[in-house]
Amino acid sequence: MRMVLVVACALVDADNRVLISQRPEGKSLAGLWEFPGGKVETGETPEDALIREMDEELSVTIRKPCLAPLTFASFSYDSFHLLMPLYVCRRWEGSISPREGQAVAWVRPNRLRDYPMPPADEPLIPHLIDLL
């Protein structure tokens, strides 16, 4: 089975809310909510991929020292296995401005289960609840 490395970020605001985004129409798992991020490209570190993805998806600039690894998800879909480290970030530059037409929401960790998520994202929620 092919393994895919995807990186995700829990952006945390001053009120300890976490930013999630809704997968837009036309993408797999459209309509589900997720922690923003994306595929790690060949030659990229997970941190570099996350910095690139946060700029591409949300118009914010993140610096490596502001990324703290929290946990990871390992999940087998039908056609591939997903490995997804989750980083926490409390500091970024710029205002959140979705660039892919996706909806975003700031959510308290104990309310994250109220939003339908892909199966790989769901196991990350308890770690955020414990942290925040």
C-alpha positions as CSV (number, residue, x, y, z in Angstrom):
1,M,0.0,0.0,0.0
2,R,1.3,3.4,-0.9
3,M,2.1,5.8,2.0
4,V,1.2,9.5,1.8
5,L,2.8,12.0,4.2
6,V,0.5,14.9,4.9
7,V,1.1,17.6,7.6
8,A,-1.5,19.4,9.6
9,C,-1.6,22.4,11.8
10,A,-3.7,23.4,14.8
11,L,-3.6,27.2,14.7
12,V,-4.5,28.3,18.2
13,D,-5.7,31.8,19.0
14,A,-5.5,33.8,22.2
15,D,-8.8,32.3,23.4
16,N,-7.4,28.7,22.9
17,R,-9.7,28.1,19.9
18,V,-8.5,26.0,17.1
19,L,-8.9,26.9,13.4
20,I,-10.5,24.2,11.2
21,S,-11.3,24.5,7.5
22,Q,-14.0,22.8,5.4
23,R,-12.8,20.8,2.4
24,P,-14.2,22.6,-0.7
25,E,-16.3,21.0,-3.4
26,G,-14.4,19.1,-6.0
27,K,-11.8,17.7,-3.5
28,S,-12.1,14.2,-2.0
29,L,-14.0,14.2,1.3
30,A,-15.6,17.6,0.3
31,G,-17.7,19.2,3.0
32,L,-15.7,17.6,5.9
33,W,-13.8,19.8,8.4
34,E,-10.1,19.3,8.9
35,F,-7.0,20.8,10.4
36,P,-5.4,22.9,7.6
37,G,-2.2,21.5,5.9
38,G,-1.4,19.4,3.0
39,K,1.0,16.9,1.3
40,V,4.7,17.0,2.0
41,E,6.4,17.4,-1.4
42,T,9.6,15.6,-2.4
43,G,12.5,17.3,-0.8
44,E,10.4,19.2,1.8
45,T,10.5,18.7,5.5
46,P,7.1,18.5,7.2
47,E,7.7,22.0,8.7
48,D,8.6,23.5,5.3
49,A,5.4,21.9,3.8
50,L,3.3,23.4,6.6
51,I,4.8,26.8,6.1
52,R,4.0,26.6,2.4
53,E,0.5,25.2,2.9
54,M,-0.5,27.9,5.5
55,D,0.5,30.6,3.0
56,E,-1.2,28.9,0.0
57,E,-4.4,28.0,1.9
58,L,-4.8,30.8,4.5
59,S,-2.5,33.7,3.5
60,V,-0.6,33.6,6.8
61,T,3.2,33.3,7.4
62,I,4.5,30.9,9.9
63,R,8.1,30.5,11.1
64,K,9.6,27.2,12.0
65,P,10.3,28.1,15.7
66,C,6.6,28.7,16.1
67,L,5.7,25.1,15.1
68,A,5.5,22.6,18.0
69,P,4.9,18.9,17.1
70,L,2.0,17.5,19.2
71,T,1.0,14.1,17.9
72,F,0.4,12.2,14.6
73,A,-2.3,10.2,12.9
74,S,-1.7,6.9,11.0
75,F,-4.7,5.8,9.0
76,S,-5.4,3.4,6.2
77,Y,-7.8,4.5,3.5
78,D,-8.8,2.1,0.7
79,S,-6.0,3.0,-1.7
80,F,-3.2,4.5,0.5
81,H,-2.0,4.8,4.1
82,L,-1.9,8.3,5.5
83,L,0.7,9.5,8.0
84,M,-0.1,12.9,9.3
85,P,2.0,14.8,12.0
86,L,0.0,17.5,13.8
87,Y,1.8,20.7,14.8
88,V,0.5,23.4,17.1
89,C,1.1,27.1,16.2
90,R,0.1,30.0,18.4
91,R,2.0,32.8,16.4
92,W,1.7,33.7,12.8
93,E,1.9,36.8,10.7
94,G,-1.1,38.1,8.7
95,S,-4.8,37.7,8.9
96,I,-6.5,34.4,8.1
97,S,-7.9,34.8,4.6
98,P,-8.9,31.5,2.9
99,R,-7.6,31.3,-0.7
100,E,-9.3,28.2,-1.9
101,G,-12.9,29.2,-1.2
102,Q,-13.1,27.0,1.9
103,A,-15.1,27.9,5.0
104,V,-13.1,28.3,8.2
105,A,-14.2,28.2,11.9
106,W,-12.5,29.0,15.2
107,V,-13.6,26.2,17.5
108,R,-13.1,25.3,21.2
109,P,-11.3,22.0,21.4
110,N,-14.2,20.3,23.3
111,R,-16.5,21.3,20.4
112,L,-14.3,19.9,17.6
113,R,-16.4,16.7,17.5
114,D,-19.4,18.7,16.5
115,Y,-17.8,19.1,13.1
116,P,-17.7,16.1,10.8
117,M,-14.1,15.3,10.0
118,P,-12.2,12.8,7.9
119,P,-11.4,9.6,9.8
120,A,-7.7,10.5,10.0
121,D,-8.3,13.8,11.7
122,E,-10.6,12.5,14.4
123,P,-7.9,10.8,16.6
124,L,-6.1,14.1,16.9
125,I,-8.9,15.8,18.8
126,P,-8.3,14.2,22.3
127,H,-4.7,15.5,22.1
128,L,-5.9,19.0,21.5
129,I,-8.4,18.8,24.3
130,D,-5.7,17.6,26.7
131,L,-3.4,20.4,25.6
132,L,-5.8,23.2,25.6
